[in-house]
Amino acid sequence: MIKFIKNFRKDEDGAVTVDWVVLTAAVVGLAVAAYSSIETATTGLTASTATYIGSQAPN
C-alpha cells in the first residue's frame, strides 16, 4: 500500500491534463472578450451607417 501511495504521488499524468484545461479555459475567455468588443463596435458602426443613409435625400 505504501508503494502504491508513493507511485501515485510521483505520477504527473494528471498534471498535464490540468494544464491543458487551464490553457483551454484561458483561450475561450479571451475569445469571449474579443467577441464582446467586436460586437459592441460593429453595433455602433451599424447604427451610425443607418443614420447616415436615412438622412440622405432621394434623388
C-alpha positions in Angstrom: 0.0 0.0 0.0 2.9 2.4 0.8 4.4 1.6 -2.6 1.1 2.5 -4.3 0.9 5.8 -2.5 4.4 6.7 -3.4 3.9 5.9 -7.1 0.6 7.8 -7.0 2.3 11.0 -5.7 5.1 10.8 -8.3 2.7 10.3 -11.2 2.4 13.5 -13.2 -0.1 12.4 -16.0 -3.0 14.2 -14.4 -1.0 17.5 -14.1 -0.6 17.7 -17.9 -4.4 17.4 -18.2 -5.0 20.2 -15.7 -2.5 22.4 -17.6 -4.4 21.8 -20.9 -7.8 22.5 -19.2 -6.5 25.8 -17.8 -4.9 26.8 -21.1 -8.1 26.0 -23.0 -10.2 28.0 -20.5 -7.9 31.0 -21.0 -8.2 30.8 -24.7 -12.0 30.6 -24.5 -12.1 33.5 -22.1 -10.0 35.6 -24.5 -12.2 34.7 -27.4 -15.3 35.7 -25.5 -13.7 39.1 -24.6 -12.7 39.7 -28.2 -16.2 38.8 -29.5 -17.8 41.1 -27.0 -15.5 44.0 -28.0 -16.0 43.4 -31.7 -19.8 43.0 -31.3 -20.1 46.3 -29.5 -18.1 48.2 -32.1 -20.0 46.8 -35.0 -23.3 47.6 -33.4 -22.3 51.2 -33.1 -21.0 51.3 -36.7 -24.2 49.8 -38.0 -26.3 52.4 -36.1 -24.2 55.2 -37.5 -24.4 53.9 -41.0 -28.2 53.5 -40.8 -28.5 57.1 -39.5 -26.3 58.4 -42.3 -28.2 56.5 -45.0 -31.6 57.5 -43.6 -30.6 61.2 -43.7 -29.8 61.2 -47.4 -32.4 62.7 -49.6 -33.6 60.6 -52.5 -32.7 61.9 -56.0 
